[in-house]
Amino acid sequence: MLNEYQKSRVDYFLNECDLPDYDTDAFQDVGLETLRVHRGVLPPDRALTSPKLARFLHKNTSIYQGKRVLEVGSGSGVLSMVMARHGAAKVVATDIMNACVENTRENARILGLEEIVDVRNGDLFESVTGERFDIIFFAHPFYCAKPTEGNSLTVAIMDDGGLFKRFLTEAKSYLNPGGKILSPFSDAAGEGNHPRSHAESHGYGINPLEVPDDDGYLLVYELTPA
């Protein structure tokens, strides 16, 4: 069950983030001169986490430079674009929502990154069967509640606990030797979908990386198979 703060954040996304298609220059400082956001896709410039994660990836290029990266749940594609722009050898960006797949694909075209970013439709690892990656990035839904059927914004921010556990169970089969998972999370979202609540029981070591702007709101967790 969500507390009052968590309910207020969910209400914000549902009431303020269902917008017509638009372009934003909010990510120019991380090398993306423009970004298109489609209706039904979580607007990265209006979310608290996306700008911080984009700047984290821009600052910490050594994590993914020269590596084969999978982003599960690409949304608008902003994080895949940052990694592609700053040195990833290949980025496969997947999403279960058609709107997000089309949005990511369009941003790869607009930014001239189509040769690096391969966009696919599928649930978790459905579209990458038999492939392996050096880095798997998954900004999974933070809020532990059931999403509203047919509402793509709730799918992006809410899950009742099964998705992240399924992700952790399956992910090892898609990592190269020495590969790592990057899993961002906010303590404000509670323990239900928190990486530290599930990593050890699913056979992963967990290491919190730096907070992007030192305000304590968001951590990026590095998970490695134990």
C-alpha positions in Angstrom: 0.0 0.0 0.0 1.3 3.4 -0.9 1.8 6.1 1.8 0.5 9.6 1.3 3.7 10.9 -0.2 3.9 8.1 -2.7 0.3 8.6 -3.6 1.0 12.3 -4.3 3.9 11.4 -6.6 1.7 8.9 -8.5 -1.1 11.5 -8.8 1.4 14.0 -10.1 2.5 11.7 -12.9 -1.1 10.9 -13.8 -2.4 14.4 -13.7 0.6 16.4 -15.0 2.4 14.1 -17.3 -0.2 13.0 -19.9 0.8 15.6 -22.5 0.6 16.0 -26.3 3.8 15.3 -28.3 6.5 17.9 -27.7 10.2 18.5 -28.1 12.5 19.5 -25.2 16.0 20.8 -24.9 16.3 19.9 -21.3 19.1 17.4 -21.9 21.4 19.6 -23.9 24.0 19.6 -21.1 24.4 15.8 -21.5 24.8 16.0 -25.3 21.3 15.6 -26.5 20.4 18.8 -28.4 16.7 17.9 -28.6 14.5 15.1 -27.4 11.0 14.3 -28.6 8.4 13.0 -26.1 5.3 11.2 -27.3 1.9 11.2 -25.6 1.6 8.3 -23.3 5.3 8.2 -22.6 6.6 9.3 -19.2 8.1 12.8 -19.9 11.8 12.6 -18.8 12.1 16.3 -18.3 9.2 16.3 -15.8 10.3 13.3 -13.8 12.6 13.7 -10.8 14.7 10.8 -11.7 15.4 11.0 -15.5 17.5 14.2 -15.4 19.6 12.9 -12.5 20.2 9.5 -14.2 21.1 11.2 -17.5 23.7 13.3 -15.7 25.0 10.3 -13.8 25.5 8.4 -17.0 27.1 11.5 -18.7 29.5 11.8 -15.8 30.3 8.1 -15.4 31.0 7.1 -19.0 33.6 4.5 -18.0 30.7 2.3 -16.9 29.5 1.7 -20.4 32.1 3.0 -22.9 33.0 0.4 -25.5 30.5 -2.0 -24.0 27.3 -3.8 -25.2 24.4 -2.3 -23.2 20.8 -3.4 -22.8 18.3 -0.9 -21.4 15.1 -2.6 -20.3 12.1 -0.2 -20.3 13.5 2.6 -22.4 10.6 5.0 -22.3 11.4 8.0 -24.4 14.9 6.6 -24.9 16.8 9.4 -23.1 19.1 7.2 -21.2 19.9 5.0 -24.1 20.7 8.1 -26.2 23.1 9.4 -23.5 25.0 6.1 -23.4 25.0 5.8 -27.2 26.2 9.4 -27.6 29.0 9.0 -25.1 30.7 5.8 -26.1 28.6 2.6 -25.7 29.6 0.2 -28.5 26.0 -0.9 -28.9 22.7 -0.1 -27.0 19.7 -2.4 -27.3 16.7 -0.5 -26.0 13.5 -2.5 -25.3 10.1 -1.6 -23.9 6.8 -3.5 -23.6 4.8 -0.4 -24.6 4.5 0.3 -28.3 4.4 4.1 -27.6 7.8 3.9 -25.9 9.3 1.8 -28.7 8.2 4.3 -31.3 9.4 7.2 -29.2 12.8 5.7 -28.6 13.2 4.8 -32.3 12.3 8.4 -33.3 14.8 9.9 -30.9 17.5 7.6 -32.2 16.7 8.9 -35.7 16.5 12.5 -34.7 19.9 12.3 -32.9 21.6 10.3 -35.6 22.2 7.3 -33.4 20.4 4.7 -35.3 23.6 2.7 -36.0 24.3 2.3 -32.3 20.8 2.1 -30.8 18.7 -1.0 -31.7 15.1 -0.5 -30.5 12.9 -3.5 -29.9 9.4 -4.3 -28.5 9.1 -6.9 -25.8 8.5 -7.8 -22.2 11.8 -7.8 -20.2 14.2 -10.1 -22.1 11.6 -11.4 -24.7 13.2 -9.6 -27.6 16.9 -10.5 -26.8 16.7 -14.3 -26.5 20.2 -15.8 -26.7 22.0 -12.5 -26.5 24.4 -11.3 -23.7 25.4 -7.9 -22.5 28.1 -6.2 -20.4 25.6 -3.8 -18.8 21.9 -4.2 -18.2 20.2 -0.9 -17.2 16.7 -1.2 -15.7 14.9 1.8 -14.1 12.1 -0.5 -13.0 8.8 0.9 -11.6 9.4 2.3 -8.2 6.0 2.3 -6.6 4.7 -1.0 -5.2 1.1 -1.0 -6.5 -0.8 -2.5 -9.4 -0.8 -0.4 -12.5 -4.0 0.6 -14.2 -4.8 -1.6 -17.1 -4.4 0.3 -20.4 -2.6 3.3 -18.8 0.9 3.4 -20.0 2.0 6.0 -17.5 1.1 3.7 -14.6 3.0 0.8 -16.2 6.1 3.0 -16.1 5.9 3.9 -12.4 3.9 1.1 -10.7 4.3 -2.6 -10.2 3.0 -4.8 -7.4 6.3 -6.6 -6.9 6.4 -9.4 -9.5 8.2 -7.6 -12.3 11.5 -6.8 -10.6 11.7 -10.3 -9.0 11.2 -11.8 -12.5 13.8 -9.5 -13.9 16.4 -10.5 -11.3 15.6 -14.2 -11.9 16.1 -14.0 -15.6 18.9 -11.4 -15.9 21.9 -13.6 -15.2 21.3 -15.5 -18.4 21.8 -12.3 -20.4 25.0 -11.0 -18.7 28.5 -11.6 -20.1 31.1 -12.8 -17.7 31.9 -9.8 -15.4 28.7 -8.1 -16.5 26.7 -5.9 -14.2 23.1 -4.6 -13.7 22.5 -0.9 -13.0 19.3 -0.4 -11.0 18.3 3.1 -9.8 15.9 3.5 -7.0 14.6 6.1 -4.5 14.2 5.3 -0.9 11.1 7.5 -0.9 9.3 4.8 -2.9 9.5 2.3 0.0 10.9 -1.2 0.2 8.5 -3.2 -1.9 10.5 -2.8 -5.2 13.8 -1.8 -3.6 16.9 -3.5 -5.0 18.3 -4.0 -1.6 15.2 -5.9 -0.6 15.6 -8.5 -3.3 19.2 -8.6 -4.6 20.7 -11.0 -2.1 17.8 -13.5 -2.2 18.1 -13.6 -6.0 21.9 -14.3 -5.9 23.4 -10.8 -6.4 25.9 -8.7 -4.6 24.7 -5.1 -4.3 26.8 -1.9 -4.3 25.3 1.6 -4.1 27.0 4.1 -6.4 27.0 7.8 -5.9 23.9 10.0 -5.6 23.9 12.1 -8.8 23.3 15.5 -7.0 24.1 14.5 -3.4 20.5 15.2 -2.1 19.9 11.6 -1.2 16.8 11.2 -3.3 18.1 8.7 -5.7 20.8 6.0 -5.7 22.1 3.9 -8.5 22.7 0.3 -7.4 25.2 -1.9 -9.1 24.2 -5.6 -8.9 26.6 -8.4 -9.8 25.9 -12.1 -9.8 27.3 -13.6 -6.6 
